């Protein structure tokens, strides 16, 4: 496909991806395409560190605020929408800058991956059975019809179990529980990874969570409850919101919610790092070192020089 190359800025939470992506879009005359699954949701602002309109500095951002909190995020739907945005921008001569830390969402845009469809009626039936029977019983059902998938899908991951049962019912084939590291590339993309030393990133996570609670995360969560957050199977599990909801339903100890948010976010950071480190296409940059934007631009210049 002709047009400017796709630039992807990826890596763990709290490394500075959003700021770098914004700076690169400004330098390249590009536009940002969100690849953070939770920033798809309207209203999940403070807890996802979503850039405000003022912080976006007039640079268009796509795939932000496209779902209500009651809707379930789908990587297949995101793939279609994000690729449509990327291809529209490239056709117009505009550089798309894909920014985010949701590994599967990034991969869904960059690589030739196919995701089985969904059937709303079947999904609703399976989710009702999950609510009635519980995840362990549903996992036993999965083990009976697809033992290989049951070995990979955790017994407590009800959402993943439901998806596996749905795919098996729709396709008549085993559930593809493990995705490849990456499929055939779809675009001539340049991937820039942003990371920081572990101790520094742990501290940045703690500071970030403290600022989120100070900025009104609890009040934002209360307002979203009124818009159906509890019923949202995906949005209600977002880091920070999940912990606040638990305390709203329990002792109401928001200091404990903050501590648990830090702990859960640090675990998530380690999973993100593990996911992205498998992709050898990524040019890694240490965000703790000075001149991050200049170093990223140097990577892009080198990639352009190497292109046939």
Phi, psi and omega in degrees: 000133179281166181118174181298152177293156173276132175253131177241130177247113189229173177138182183291164175300144172072019179270340182110024181298316185299316181295319179293316179300319178296316180296320179293319178299320179295317181292325187263359186065035185256186178226151186268137174243117183291136174230038174249116188302324184278341176281357172293339189270132172293129176097338176276078188256301185295313185289341177258002182055039179293132178297137175287168178302320180295319181292335180287348171054036176082358180276124182299139175240132183246157181062034169248143173056047182251355181232147168280157184292344178278346182275151178265124179293140180232125180295328179294316179294319177298318180305312181297314184291315183292319177297322176300318178295312180302314185287328176293318179295315182296321179296333179271002180080019181254135180282120174279134177244102181278124187228124175166169182245010177273098191305314182292325179293319176299312182297325181297329178280314190285327192240161181279081176248139177248136180243128178303150181288189181224157177234110186304321182292314179297316180300316181297321179296314181295322179292325176295319178294324176298315179297323184280317189263331183095158184297318181301319179293322178292326178293324176298320178297316179298318181298328181289329184255339180211078183303324181296317178295321182295335178286337183261320181280124184292143181300336181268357183268080185302319182296319180290324177297314178300317180297319179298314180296323179295313181297318180297317180294322183283323187258339185071013181238163177301155180283126179282079189292333179247125175274153175295159177306314167195147180273194177297133181298139179269329185234163171276067187274151171248122184255124178244122178260137180244126179216173178216161175306145187304312182298319179295318182291323175302318179292320179297323177298315181298316179295318180298315180295318178302317180292324179297315179294322178294330183278354175112028180300321181296315180295320178299319179296316178301317180295322180289331174301322178292343178257009173101018184303320182298330182277348182280114185290333180264308185299324183291346180263002180298140180302136184094302179295317179302316182289322177294317178302318180299320180284328175297328179273351185239239187280346181075023182271096184283339172294320176294322178298320180294317179299316181291327177295318177299313183298313182292324180292320178297320176297318180297319178303318181293324176292319178299314181300317180297319180297307187288330182294343178286341186267107185285354178283343188283132172269110186273137177234140177272111183290347178283342180274151182291160174073037184300315182296316179297320179293323177294319178296325177296322176299316181294322177295319178296320179294321179294321180293329182276348183287136180300000000 
